[in-house]
Amino acid sequence: MPPAGSRPIEPLDDDDYPAYTMGRAAEMLGTTPAFLRALGEHRLITPLRSDGGHRRYSRYQLRIAARARELVDQGTAIEAACRIVILEDQLEEAQRINEQLRAEGGKLQPKTST
């Protein structure tokens, strides 16, 4: 048995692995396939396609869709909900990078003009 640190990532351990069909994803979120299609139309999530052309969703995408559903359930228009979730995701990523830079003691180098 390989050491724990060298264990290959199994597809179902991967948050980005497209493990869920549209029907299963809608069921898990308590919504409809039409809602998931609308999220795709507003470019919030882009599911991968199976060889047969069926949409497949990852756990990460389901978390994003769940957040959008919360906002829509609170009365936010779907277009606005998608934009809010995108901005929240971008902010979270920027904060993660900022924290990583702080932990490494790294500083961003100023741009030099040419």
All heavy atoms as an XYZ file, in Angstrom:
890
protein
N       0.849     -1.185      0.000
C       0.000      0.000      0.000
C       0.890      1.243      0.000
O       1.785      1.368      0.813
C      -0.896     -0.065      1.234
C      -1.836      1.088      1.348
S      -2.964      0.765      2.729
C      -4.349      1.619      2.116
N       0.652      2.197     -0.912
C       1.489      3.396     -0.979
C       1.251      4.282      0.235
O       0.199      4.241      0.851
C       1.035      4.084     -2.266
C      -0.314      3.548     -2.553
C      -0.382      2.184     -1.939
N       2.253      5.099      0.589
C       2.080      6.033      1.698
C       0.891      6.960      1.452
O       0.550      7.257      0.308
C       3.385      6.822      1.734
C       4.356      6.065      0.903
C       3.559      5.200     -0.024
N       0.275      7.414      2.551
C      -0.934      8.242      2.454
C      -0.719      9.480      1.586
O      -1.591      9.881      0.851
C      -1.411      8.647      3.844
N       0.434     10.112      1.677
C       0.703     11.327      0.911
C       0.845     11.092     -0.579
O       0.698     12.000     -1.373
N       1.133      9.853     -0.991
C       1.346      9.598     -2.408
C       0.156      8.896     -3.057
O       0.237      8.484     -4.192
C       2.606      8.741     -2.600
O       2.403      7.462     -2.054
N      -0.943      8.792     -2.338
C      -2.139      8.130     -2.861
C      -2.689      8.937     -4.031
O      -2.886     10.147     -3.927
C      -3.192      8.035     -1.761
C      -4.428      7.288     -2.171
C      -5.356      7.132     -0.988
N      -6.017      8.372     -0.662
C      -7.282      8.653     -0.993
N      -7.998      7.773     -1.641
N      -7.817      9.804     -0.665
N      -2.948      8.288     -5.167
C      -3.507      9.027     -6.292
C      -4.911      9.523     -5.950
O      -5.632      8.897     -5.191
C      -3.552      7.998     -7.425
C      -3.503      6.670     -6.760
C      -2.793      6.863     -5.449
N      -5.281     10.652     -6.514
C      -6.613     11.203     -6.284
C      -7.620     10.366     -7.054
O      -7.500     10.157     -8.251
C      -6.680     12.673     -6.743
C      -5.776     13.529     -5.885
C      -8.107     13.189     -6.702
C      -5.733     14.981     -6.301
N      -8.591      9.882     -6.335
C      -9.679      9.139     -6.965
C     -10.656     10.157     -7.555
O     -10.830     11.238     -7.001
C     -10.383      8.260     -5.932
C      -9.496      7.184     -5.342
C      -9.042      6.153     -6.362
O      -9.825      5.819     -7.272
O      -7.909      5.690     -6.248
N     -11.314      9.822     -8.644
C     -12.239     10.778     -9.247
C     -13.284     11.320     -8.262
O     -13.603     12.499     -8.293
C     -12.900      9.991    -10.375
C     -11.904      8.951    -10.733
C     -11.205      8.610     -9.437
N     -13.795     10.481     -7.395
C     -14.832     10.949     -6.485
C     -14.267     11.759     -5.324
O     -15.014     12.387     -4.584
C     -15.662      9.770     -5.970
C     -16.459      9.055     -7.062
C     -17.223      7.872     -6.488
C     -17.413     10.003     -7.773
N     -12.942     11.771     -5.146
C     -12.309     12.629     -4.151
C     -12.071     14.030     -4.715
O     -11.759     14.948     -3.978
C     -10.954     12.058     -3.709
C     -11.095     10.783     -2.906
O     -12.176     10.553     -2.333
O     -10.115     10.024     -2.861
N     -12.195     14.168     -6.007
C     -11.892     15.407     -6.719
C     -13.155     16.265     -6.804
O     -14.154     15.855     -7.389
C     -11.382     15.050     -8.118
C     -10.980     16.244     -8.944
O     -11.118     17.392     -8.472
O     -10.529     16.022    -10.080
N     -13.112     17.468     -6.224
C     -14.262     18.383     -6.250
C     -14.660     18.797     -7.659
O     -15.774     19.235     -7.882
C     -13.951     19.644     -5.443
C     -14.524     19.604     -4.047
O     -15.115     18.573     -3.654
O     -14.370     20.610     -3.337
N     -13.731     18.683     -8.601
C     -14.010     19.102     -9.973
C     -14.414     17.951    -10.895
O     -14.664     18.172    -12.077
C     -12.792     19.821    -10.559
C     -12.510     21.119     -9.834
O     -13.475     21.840     -9.502
O     -11.333     21.420     -9.588
N     -14.473     16.742    -10.350
C     -14.851     15.584    -11.171
C     -16.357     15.647    -11.467
O     -17.177     15.761    -10.554
C     -14.507     14.283    -10.453
C     -14.836     13.061    -11.264
C     -14.052     12.700    -12.349
C     -15.939     12.274    -10.958
C     -14.352     11.581    -13.107
C     -16.248     11.150    -11.717
C     -15.453     10.813    -12.787
O     -15.756      9.709    -13.538
N     -16.756     15.579    -12.739
C     -18.172     15.693    -13.102
C     -18.941     14.393    -12.829
O     -19.229     13.615    -13.733
C     -18.112     16.023    -14.590
C     -16.850     15.370    -15.058
C     -15.885     15.474    -13.907
N     -19.303     14.180    -11.590
C     -19.877     12.912    -11.168
C     -21.400     12.845    -11.219
O     -21.968     11.768    -11.141
C     -19.419     12.602     -9.739
N     -22.074     13.986    -11.344
C     -23.520     13.999    -11.180
C     -24.243     14.381    -12.466
O     -23.904     15.369    -13.114
C     -23.918     14.994    -10.078
C     -23.242     14.676     -8.777
C     -22.083     15.347     -8.394
C     -23.722     13.670     -7.948
C     -21.445     15.036     -7.205
C     -23.093     13.358     -6.757
C     -21.953     14.044     -6.400
O     -21.312     13.735     -5.227
N     -25.253     13.602    -12.797
C     -26.091     13.916    -13.953
C     -26.968     15.119    -13.619
O     -27.122     15.493    -12.449
C     -27.017     12.743    -14.298
O     -27.897     12.516    -13.185
C     -26.234     11.477    -14.623
N     -27.562     15.702    -14.617
C     -28.429     16.850    -14.390
C     -29.593     16.486    -13.468
O     -29.909     17.234    -12.534
C     -28.969     17.409    -15.699
C     -29.951     18.553    -15.464
S     -30.612     19.223    -16.963
C     -29.346     20.404    -17.333
N     -30.206     15.347    -13.699
C     -31.334     14.932    -12.860
C     -30.929     14.752    -11.406
O     -31.626     15.202    -10.496
N     -29.805     14.097    -11.195
C     -29.322     13.875     -9.828
C     -28.924     15.193     -9.179
O     -29.219     15.427     -8.003
C     -28.143     12.901     -9.831
C     -27.569     12.610     -8.481
C     -28.555     11.812     -7.629
N     -27.950     11.560     -6.340
C     -28.522     11.823     -5.173
N     -29.746     12.293     -5.132
N     -27.900     11.591     -4.051
N     -28.260     16.073     -9.924
C     -27.860     17.373     -9.394
C     -29.089     18.183     -8.986
O     -29.121     18.776     -7.901
C     -27.026     18.132    -10.422
N     -30.107     18.218     -9.841
C     -31.336     18.958     -9.532
C     -32.003     18.374     -8.289
O     -32.459     19.118     -7.417
C     -32.289     18.914    -10.726
N     -32.032     17.073     -8.186
C     -32.623     16.404     -7.014
C     -31.859     16.775     -5.741
O     -32.464     17.096     -4.717
C     -32.588     14.889     -7.233
C     -33.144     14.072     -6.095
C     -32.986     12.585     -6.358
O     -33.244     12.148     -7.494
O     -32.589     11.866     -5.424
N     -30.541     16.737     -5.806
C     -29.722     17.059     -4.634
C     -29.928     18.507     -4.186
O     -29.891     18.795     -2.988
C     -28.241     16.818     -4.945
C     -27.890     15.351     -5.107
S     -26.223     15.098     -5.734
C     -25.246     15.667     -4.362
N     -30.133     19.402     -5.137
C     -30.304     20.815     -4.827
C     -31.755     21.188     -4.527
O     -32.042     22.299     -4.096
C     -29.808     21.679     -5.993
C     -28.322     21.603     -6.292
C     -28.010     22.317     -7.596
C     -27.518     22.191     -5.146
N     -32.662     20.261     -4.783
C     -34.079     20.555     -4.573
C     -34.608     21.568     -5.570
O     -35.416     22.424     -5.239
N     -34.133     21.456     -6.792
C     -34.533     22.403     -7.836
C     -34.897     21.625     -9.097
O     -35.074     20.420     -9.054
C     -33.406     23.441     -8.072
O     -33.894     24.452     -8.937
C     -32.157     22.815     -8.652
N     -34.979     22.304    -10.203
C     -35.332     21.658    -11.468
C     -34.151     21.683    -12.436
O     -33.264     22.537    -12.307
C     -36.511     22.393    -12.138
O     -36.079     23.729    -12.471
C     -37.725     22.456    -11.220
N     -34.165     20.788    -13.412
C     -33.133     20.863    -14.451
C     -33.144     22.212    -15.176
O     -32.094     22.716    -15.566
C     -33.494     19.716    -15.402
C     -34.159     18.713    -14.506
C     -34.961     19.559    -13.541
N     -34.313     22.821    -15.308
C     -34.398     24.130    -15.973
C     -33.592     25.186    -15.206
O     -32.964     26.054    -15.818
C     -35.856     24.568    -16.102
N     -33.591     25.111    -13.885
C     -32.809     26.050    -13.088
C     -31.325     25.864    -13.384
O     -30.599     26.845    -13.573
C     -33.088     25.849    -11.598
C     -32.291     26.764    -10.707
C     -32.649     28.092    -10.557
C     -31.180     26.292    -10.023
C     -31.919     28.943     -9.742
C     -30.438     27.132     -9.208
C     -30.812     28.466     -9.066
N     -30.871     24.628    -13.453
C     -29.462     24.358    -13.763
C     -29.105     24.847    -15.167
O     -28.036     25.412    -15.379
C     -29.153     22.869    -13.610
C     -29.197     22.337    -12.187
C     -29.065     20.826    -12.178
C     -28.123     22.976    -11.336
N     -30.020     24.644    -16.116
C     -29.770     25.146    -17.471
C     -29.667     26.672    -17.458
O     -28.817     27.263    -18.133
C     -30.872     24.693    -18.431
C     -30.720     23.256    -18.888
C     -31.657     22.916    -20.039
N     -33.063     22.962    -19.648
C     -33.732     21.952    -19.076
N     -33.118     20.811    -18.834
N     -35.000     22.080    -18.777
N     -30.514     27.335    -16.667
C     -30.482     28.799    -16.581
C     -29.147     29.274    -16.014
O     -28.593     30.276    -16.475
C     -31.637     29.311    -15.724
N     -28.612     28.556    -15.028
C     -27.305     28.925    -14.477
C     -26.229     28.824    -15.549
O     -25.305     29.630    -15.587
C     -26.949     28.042    -13.279
C     -27.852     28.159    -12.058
C     -27.364     27.238    -10.950
C     -27.961     29.595    -11.577
N     -26.351     27.825    -16.416
C     -25.418     27.686    -17.530
C     -25.577     28.813    -18.538
O     -24.589     29.351    -19.045
N     -26.817     29.205    -18.809
C     -27.066     30.299    -19.750
C     -26.490     31.612    -19.238
O     -26.062     32.459    -20.029
C     -28.569     30.450    -19.997
C     -29.164     29.319    -20.799
C     -30.682     29.327    -20.809
O     -31.294     30.325    -20.355
O     -31.261     28.328    -21.260
N     -26.470     31.787    -17.922
C     -25.925     33.003    -17.323
C     -24.445     32.856    -16.993
O     -23.864     33.709    -16.321
C     -26.715     33.388    -16.076
C     -28.114     33.808    -16.388
N     -28.411     34.967    -17.068
C     -29.301     33.209    -16.151
C     -29.718     35.064    -17.214
N     -30.278     34.004    -16.672
N     -23.854     31.769    -17.468
C     -22.412     31.505    -17.355
C     -21.908     31.401    -15.913
O     -20.762     31.721    -15.627
C     -21.611     32.545    -18.127
C     -21.779     32.458    -19.626
C     -20.928     33.509    -20.306
N     -20.751     33.319    -21.718
C     -21.660     33.513    -22.660
N     -22.873     33.847    -22.330
N     -21.356     33.359    -23.931
N     -22.792     30.966    -15.014
C     -22.348     30.750    -13.641
C     -21.601     29.428    -13.551
O     -20.532     29.357    -12.964
C     -23.528     30.762    -12.668
C     -23.144     30.526    -11.211
C     -22.206     31.618    -10.711
C     -24.378     30.444    -10.343
N     -22.174     28.396    -14.125
C     -21.509     27.093    -14.171
C     -21.599     26.551    -15.584
O     -22.577     26.791    -16.288
C     -22.121     26.078    -13.167
C     -23.624     25.916    -13.377
C     -21.819     26.470    -11.744
C     -24.277     24.876    -12.498
N     -20.562     25.859    -15.989
C     -20.545     25.225    -17.303
C     -20.271     23.747    -17.091
O     -19.124     23.348    -16.856
C     -19.444     25.832    -18.198
O     -19.660     27.243    -18.280
C     -19.461     25.221    -19.582
N     -21.320     22.934    -17.131
C     -21.107     21.513    -16.894
C     -20.330     20.872    -18.035
O     -20.385     21.342    -19.175
C     -22.527     20.949    -16.822
C     -23.356     21.912    -17.594
C     -22.712     23.256    -17.425
N     -19.602     19.835    -17.696
C     -18.953     19.059    -18.741
C     -20.013     18.204    -19.410
O     -21.106     18.026    -18.881
C     -17.853     18.194    -18.147
C     -16.651     18.976    -17.615
C     -15.667     18.042    -16.939
C     -15.962     19.730    -18.742
N     -19.685     17.688    -20.553
C     -20.641     16.843    -21.295
C     -20.098     15.427    -21.381
O     -18.910     15.216    -21.617
C     -20.859     17.394    -22.701
C     -21.455     18.775    -22.770
C     -22.919     18.744    -22.501
N     -23.524     20.062    -22.633
C     -24.766     20.248    -23.019
N     -25.534     19.227    -23.314
N     -25.251     21.463    -23.074
N     -20.996     14.473    -21.205
C     -20.616     13.074    -21.369
C     -20.436     12.805    -22.859
O     -20.750     13.650    -23.700
C     -21.710     12.159    -20.795
O     -22.882     12.246    -21.600
N     -19.963     11.610    -23.185
C     -19.806     11.255    -24.599
C     -21.137     11.337    -25.340
O     -21.175     11.634    -26.522
C     -19.215      9.847    -24.733
C     -17.763      9.784    -24.291
O     -17.100     10.850    -24.266
O     -17.287      8.679    -23.973
N     -22.227     11.099    -24.625
C     -23.556     11.179    -25.229
C     -24.133     12.587    -25.239
O     -25.257     12.798    -25.680
N     -23.386     13.578    -24.716
C     -23.839     14.960    -24.738
C     -24.622     15.395    -23.515
O     -25.141     16.510    -23.466
N     -24.723     14.518    -22.508
C     -25.469     14.856    -21.302
C     -24.619     15.704    -20.357
O     -23.419     15.495    -20.223
C     -25.932     13.586    -20.583
C     -26.817     12.733    -21.428
N     -28.150     13.017    -21.628
C     -26.555     11.617    -22.148
C     -28.677     12.111    -22.429
N     -27.720     11.245    -22.765
N     -25.261     16.646    -19.690
C     -24.560     17.510    -18.735
C     -24.157     16.714    -17.503
O     -24.933     15.925    -16.990
C     -25.461     18.677    -18.317
C     -25.732     19.675    -19.403
C     -26.774     20.698    -18.918
N     -27.043     21.713    -19.911
C     -27.984     21.606    -20.852
N     -28.734     20.526    -20.933
N     -28.166     22.581    -21.723
N     -22.935     16.987    -17.025
C     -22.412     16.347    -15.810
C     -21.849     17.445    -14.909
O     -21.101     18.309    -15.363
C     -21.305     15.348    -16.145
C     -21.682     14.275    -17.165
C     -22.574     13.245    -16.606
N     -21.862     12.520    -15.559
C     -22.265     11.386    -15.041
N     -23.379     10.849    -15.440
N     -21.574     10.797    -14.105
N     -22.205     17.388    -13.625
C     -21.834     18.434    -12.676
C     -20.885     17.901    -11.610
O     -20.980     16.754    -11.184
C     -23.088     18.989    -11.990
C     -24.023     19.667    -12.950
C     -25.007     18.950    -13.616
C     -23.911     21.020    -13.214
C     -25.865     19.566    -14.519
C     -24.763     21.651    -14.118
C     -25.738     20.910    -14.756
O     -26.570     21.523    -15.655
N     -19.997     18.770    -11.166
C     -19.056     18.423    -10.096
C     -19.611     18.905     -8.752
O     -20.559     19.691     -8.702
C     -17.702     19.095    -10.354
O     -17.812     20.499    -10.201
N     -18.986     18.455     -7.678
C     -19.402     18.917     -6.343
C     -19.184     20.420     -6.220
O     -19.993     21.121     -5.611
C     -18.632     18.178     -5.250
C     -19.092     16.754     -5.083
C     -18.483     16.128     -3.861
N     -17.034     16.243     -3.871
C     -16.210     15.299     -3.471
N     -16.679     14.171     -2.997
N     -14.911     15.487     -3.503
N     -18.094     20.926     -6.758
C     -17.836     22.363     -6.723
C     -18.974     23.120     -7.417
O     -19.500     24.109     -6.901
C     -16.487     22.678     -7.373
C     -16.241     24.159     -7.526
C     -15.894     24.934     -6.426
C     -16.378     24.777     -8.764
C     -15.690     26.309     -6.556
C     -16.178     26.138     -8.908
C     -15.833     26.893     -7.795
O     -15.645     28.246     -7.941
N     -19.370     22.665     -8.589
C     -20.452     23.317     -9.321
C     -21.761     23.241     -8.544
O     -22.553     24.191     -8.565
C     -20.614     22.688    -10.704
C     -19.473     23.022    -11.637
C     -19.549     22.264    -12.935
O     -19.966     21.101    -12.978
N     -19.134     22.911    -14.022
N     -21.988     22.147     -7.844
C     -23.212     22.026     -7.054
C     -23.216     23.007     -5.890
O     -24.262     23.568     -5.546
C     -23.406     20.596     -6.553
C     -23.653     19.542     -7.636
C     -23.931     18.188     -6.996
C     -24.793     19.947     -8.547
N     -22.059     23.242     -5.282
C     -21.992     24.241     -4.206
C     -22.295     25.637     -4.748
O     -23.012     26.423     -4.121
C     -20.614     24.221     -3.532
C     -20.431     23.052     -2.587
C     -19.236     23.237     -1.671
N     -17.981     23.409     -2.370
C     -17.207     22.407     -2.798
N     -17.562     21.154     -2.584
N     -16.080     22.661     -3.419
N     -21.764     25.950     -5.922
C     -22.024     27.240     -6.561
C     -23.518     27.366     -6.879
O     -24.142     28.399     -6.612
C     -21.171     27.392     -7.845
C     -19.678     27.421     -7.513
C     -21.593     28.599     -8.667
C     -19.213     28.667     -6.804
N     -24.093     26.317     -7.439
C     -25.520     26.327     -7.784
C     -26.382     26.459     -6.530
O     -27.402     27.156     -6.545
C     -25.879     25.057     -8.554
N     -25.975     25.811     -5.452
C     -26.736     25.899     -4.199
C     -26.735     27.333     -3.672
O     -27.761     27.820     -3.173
C     -26.159     24.945     -3.159
N     -25.609     28.017     -3.772
C     -25.542     29.411     -3.323
C     -26.455     30.277     -4.187
O     -27.176     31.140     -3.680
C     -24.095     29.927     -3.377
C     -23.954     31.375     -3.032
C     -24.331     31.682     -1.585
N     -24.172     33.111     -1.323
C     -25.091     33.873     -0.750
N     -26.214     33.348     -0.307
N     -24.878     35.159     -0.585
N     -26.451     30.063     -5.492
C     -27.336     30.827     -6.377
C     -28.795     30.555     -6.027
O     -29.614     31.478     -5.994
C     -27.057     30.470     -7.836
N     -29.104     29.306     -5.730
C     -30.487     28.968     -5.365
C     -30.901     29.690     -4.093
O     -32.030     30.180     -3.986
C     -30.644     27.471     -5.191
C     -32.074     27.119     -4.842
C     -32.353     25.643     -4.855
N     -33.777     25.474     -4.610
C     -34.270     24.987     -3.480
N     -33.484     24.610     -2.507
N     -35.572     24.862     -3.329
N     -30.002     29.779     -3.107
C     -30.308     30.510     -1.872
C     -30.711     31.947     -2.187
O     -31.697     32.458     -1.650
C     -29.086     30.553     -0.944
C     -28.756     29.275     -0.242
C     -27.455     29.402      0.555
O     -26.985     30.541      0.806
O     -26.897     28.359      0.915
N     -29.926     32.589     -3.037
C     -30.198     33.980     -3.387
C     -31.523     34.121     -4.137
O     -32.309     35.033     -3.861
C     -29.048     34.555     -4.212
C     -27.733     34.742     -3.451
C     -26.589     35.017     -4.414
C     -27.860     35.856     -2.424
N     -31.768     33.225     -5.072
C     -33.024     33.262     -5.830
C     -34.207     33.013     -4.897
O     -35.240     33.692     -4.989
C     -32.987     32.256     -6.999
C     -34.364     32.097     -7.635
C     -31.962     32.699     -8.046
N     -34.056     32.077     -3.971
C     -35.130     31.803     -3.012
C     -35.421     33.011     -2.122
O     -36.526     33.161     -1.613
C     -34.783     30.598     -2.133
C     -34.879     29.278     -2.881
O     -35.399     29.255     -4.018
O     -34.418     28.257     -2.326
N     -34.422     33.884     -1.944
C     -34.600     35.093     -1.135
C     -35.175     36.250     -1.957
O     -35.338     37.350     -1.456
C     -33.266     35.519     -0.521
C     -32.733     34.545      0.498
C     -31.301     34.868      0.908
O     -30.707     35.859      0.487
N     -30.733     34.006      1.735
N     -35.439     35.993     -3.235
C     -36.064     37.011     -4.072
C     -35.131     37.719     -5.037
O     -35.551     38.647     -5.738
N     -33.876     37.320     -5.111
C     -32.923     37.938     -6.030
C     -33.168     37.398     -7.437
O     -33.363     36.192     -7.617
C     -31.476     37.609     -5.595
O     -31.304     38.001     -4.233
C     -30.461     38.315     -6.462
N     -33.145     38.259     -8.403
C     -33.287     37.826     -9.802
C     -32.126     36.893    -10.149
O     -31.008     37.075     -9.660
C     -33.284     39.031    -10.730
N     -32.380     35.927    -11.014
C     -31.354     34.922    -11.317
C     -30.098     35.567    -11.913
O     -28.979     35.160    -11.604
C     -31.901     33.791    -12.204
C     -30.905     32.630    -12.219
C     -32.234     34.283    -13.583
C     -31.467     31.339    -12.730
N     -30.269     36.590    -12.753
C     -29.111     37.256    -13.349
C     -28.242     37.885    -12.258
O     -27.019     37.774    -12.272
C     -29.536     38.345    -14.344
C     -30.327     37.838    -15.524
C     -31.829     37.716    -15.243
O     -32.298     38.159    -14.161
O     -32.538     37.166    -16.093
N     -28.899     38.553    -11.310
C     -28.175     39.194    -10.213
C     -27.550     38.145     -9.294
O     -26.415     38.309     -8.834
C     -29.114     40.103     -9.416
N     -28.277     37.068     -9.044
C     -27.748     36.003     -8.190
C     -26.482     35.417     -8.797
O     -25.493     35.190     -8.086
C     -28.798     34.910     -7.982
N     -26.485     35.197    -10.082
C     -25.299     34.650    -10.755
C     -24.125     35.612    -10.639
O     -22.997     35.199    -10.343
C     -25.602     34.346    -12.219
S     -26.717     32.934    -12.440
N     -24.382     36.891    -10.828
C     -23.298     37.882    -10.724
C     -22.751     37.944     -9.304
O     -21.544     38.022     -9.098
C     -23.822     39.259    -11.169
C     -22.756     40.309    -11.203
C     -21.743     40.002    -12.297
N     -20.691     41.011    -12.237
C     -19.411     40.755    -12.439
N     -19.015     39.541    -12.746
N     -18.525     41.698    -12.356
N     -23.633     37.904     -8.312
C     -23.212     37.928     -6.908
C     -22.331     36.731     -6.600
O     -21.270     36.861     -5.980
C     -24.441     37.975     -5.971
C     -25.112     39.345     -6.057
C     -24.047     37.638     -4.527
C     -26.493     39.397     -5.418
N     -22.750     35.554     -7.035
C     -21.982     34.339     -6.754
C     -20.621     34.396     -7.443
O     -19.602     34.000     -6.855
C     -22.774     33.077     -7.157
C     -21.923     31.825     -7.025
C     -24.036     32.956     -6.307
N     -20.574     34.899     -8.654
C     -19.294     35.037     -9.362
C     -18.368     35.967     -8.583
O     -17.186     35.661     -8.371
C     -19.514     35.539    -10.806
C     -20.139     34.433    -11.659
C     -18.206     36.025    -11.429
C     -20.678     34.897    -13.004
N     -18.900     37.103     -8.135
C     -18.079     38.052     -7.375
C     -17.638     37.468     -6.033
O     -16.493     37.669     -5.617
C     -18.845     39.361     -7.169
C     -19.050     40.194     -8.438
C     -20.016     41.344     -8.178
C     -17.730     40.696     -8.981
N     -18.516     36.733     -5.363
C     -18.136     36.091     -4.111
C     -17.011     35.089     -4.330
O     -16.058     35.022     -3.544
C     -19.337     35.363     -3.486
C     -20.382     36.256     -2.893
C     -21.605     35.507     -2.397
O     -21.825     34.334     -2.785
O     -22.358     36.110     -1.617
N     -17.107     34.328     -5.409
C     -16.089     33.328     -5.727
C     -14.749     34.008     -6.045
O     -13.697     33.552     -5.599
C     -16.562     32.472     -6.903
C     -15.781     31.181     -7.041
O     -15.611     30.466     -6.027
O     -15.345     30.876     -8.168
N     -14.790     35.102     -6.789
C     -13.560     35.837     -7.110
C     -12.931     36.421     -5.848
O     -11.714     36.382     -5.684
C     -13.856     36.942     -8.120
C     -14.159     36.435     -9.500
C     -14.618     37.529    -10.442
O     -14.989     38.637    -10.029
N     -14.617     37.228    -11.737
N     -13.751     36.950     -4.950
C     -13.245     37.504     -3.704
C     -12.603     36.419     -2.853
O     -11.508     36.608     -2.311
C     -14.370     38.186     -2.922
C     -14.002     38.724     -1.546
C     -12.892     39.769     -1.650
C     -15.226     39.288     -0.854
N     -13.252     35.268     -2.764
C     -12.701     34.153     -1.986
C     -11.345     33.714     -2.534
O     -10.401     33.473     -1.782
C     -13.672     32.976     -1.995
C     -13.251     31.823     -1.139
C     -14.286     30.707     -1.162
O     -15.479     30.994     -1.009
O     -13.871     29.540     -1.333
N     -11.232     33.647     -3.852
C      -9.970     33.263     -4.479
C      -8.885     34.308     -4.212
O      -7.743     33.970     -3.893
C     -10.158     33.065     -5.986
C      -8.896     32.735     -6.738
C      -8.297     31.379     -6.410
O      -8.923     30.583     -5.670
O      -7.177     31.102     -6.878
N      -9.232     35.580     -4.314
C      -8.261     36.648     -4.054
C      -7.795     36.603     -2.600
O      -6.602     36.779     -2.317
C      -8.865     38.004     -4.376
N      -8.715     36.347     -1.676
C      -8.350     36.253     -0.267
C      -7.440     35.048     -0.018
O      -6.495     35.135      0.762
C      -9.604     36.162      0.608
C     -10.355     37.469      0.666
C     -11.695     37.358      1.362
O     -12.348     36.313      1.332
N     -12.130     38.445      1.993
N      -7.698     33.940     -0.714
C      -6.861     32.750     -0.572
C      -5.442     33.031     -1.067
O      -4.462     32.698     -0.404
C      -7.459     31.564     -1.338
C      -6.702     30.251     -1.130
C      -7.116     29.198     -2.118
N      -6.812     29.553     -3.491
C      -5.602     29.529     -4.037
N      -4.557     29.191     -3.323
N      -5.418     29.846     -5.309
N      -5.339     33.682     -2.195
C      -4.025     34.017     -2.749
C      -3.299     34.988     -1.823
O      -2.105     34.830     -1.552
C      -4.164     34.604     -4.172
C      -4.623     33.504     -5.134
C      -2.862     35.238     -4.640
C      -5.068     34.024     -6.496
N      -4.012     35.982     -1.320
C      -3.431     36.956     -0.406
C      -2.893     36.266      0.850
O      -1.775     36.540      1.295
C      -4.473     38.015     -0.038
C      -3.880     39.218      0.630
O      -2.678     39.430      0.593
N      -4.728     40.012      1.249
N      -3.670     35.364      1.401
C      -3.244     34.632      2.599
C      -2.024     33.761      2.300
O      -1.101     33.668      3.102
C      -4.394     33.770      3.131
C      -4.085     33.066      4.422
C      -3.733     34.022      5.561
O      -4.315     35.116      5.632
O      -2.858     33.666      6.369
N      -2.008     33.147      1.141
C      -0.874     32.314      0.739
C       0.387     33.164      0.626
O       1.458     32.770      1.090
C      -1.180     31.621     -0.579
C      -0.082     30.690     -1.055
C      -0.450     30.028     -2.382
O      -1.472     30.323     -2.981
N       0.396     29.134     -2.823
N       0.265     34.344      0.017
C       1.414     35.231     -0.109
C       1.922     35.682      1.259
O       3.122     35.737      1.494
C       1.059     36.448     -0.966
C       0.916     36.193     -2.462
C       0.371     37.427     -3.161
C       2.242     35.759     -3.065
N       1.001     35.977      2.159
C       1.397     36.369      3.517
C       2.127     35.233      4.221
O       3.127     35.457      4.899
C       0.178     36.770      4.333
C      -0.322     38.133      4.051
C      -1.357     38.547      5.080
N      -1.927     39.816      4.705
C      -3.219     40.056      4.606
N      -4.089     39.112      4.879
N      -3.649     41.233      4.251
N       1.599     34.028      4.085
C       2.202     32.864      4.743
C       3.603     32.598      4.200
O       4.485     32.163      4.938
C       1.322     31.633      4.560
N       3.821     32.854      2.930
C       5.128     32.636      2.314
C       6.063     33.820      2.526
O       7.229     33.765      2.149
C       4.956     32.380      0.812
C       4.209     31.100      0.492
C       3.868     30.979     -0.977
O       4.143     31.922     -1.757
O       3.315     29.943     -1.352
N       5.526     34.899      3.106
C       6.346     36.092      3.289
C       6.637     36.782      1.975
O       7.531     37.608      1.887
N       5.899     36.409      0.942
C       6.142     36.969     -0.387
C       5.553     38.345     -0.542
O       4.592     38.709      0.109
N       6.166     39.101     -1.379
C       5.673     40.424     -1.703
C       5.527     40.504     -3.209
O       6.330     39.956     -3.945
C       6.649     41.493     -1.223
C       6.790     41.541      0.276
C       7.756     42.628      0.675
C       7.930     42.635      2.169
N       8.932     43.601      2.583
N       4.500     41.190     -3.616
C       4.337     41.394     -5.038
C       5.374     42.421     -5.497
O       5.605     43.420     -4.839
C       2.933     41.913     -5.354
C       1.806     40.934     -5.087
C       0.464     41.612     -5.349
C       1.942     39.701     -5.944
N       5.994     42.135     -6.598
C       6.994     43.044     -7.144
C       6.295     44.147     -7.914
O       5.401     43.889     -8.701
C       7.953     42.281     -8.085
C       8.729     41.189     -7.379
C       9.638     41.728     -6.302
O      10.265     42.763     -6.470
N       9.692     41.048     -5.171
N       6.688     45.411     -7.678
C       6.050     46.502     -8.432
C       6.411     46.389     -9.907
O       7.479     45.922    -10.273
C       6.648     47.762     -7.807
C       7.884     47.326     -7.104
C       7.718     45.860     -6.768
N       5.483     46.831    -10.733
C       5.738     46.859    -12.168
C       6.769     47.928    -12.472
O       6.733     49.012    -11.905
C       4.449     47.188    -12.924
C       3.638     46.027    -13.298
C       2.500     46.501    -14.170
C       2.057     45.416    -15.080
N       0.911     45.826    -15.890
N       7.677     47.612    -13.358
C       8.652     48.610    -13.779
C       8.247     49.101    -15.155
O       7.824     48.319    -16.005
C      10.074     48.024    -13.822
O      10.074     46.893    -14.693
C      10.533     47.622    -12.440
N       8.359     50.382    -15.362
C       7.996     50.918    -16.671
C       9.175     50.767    -17.617
O      10.329     50.816    -17.222
C       7.563     52.380    -16.557
O       8.617     53.129    -16.002
N       8.863     50.599    -18.872
C       9.908     50.444    -19.888
C       9.954     51.594    -20.811
O       9.100     52.370    -20.945
C       9.702     49.152    -20.713
O       8.401     49.185    -21.267
C       9.924     47.948    -19.855
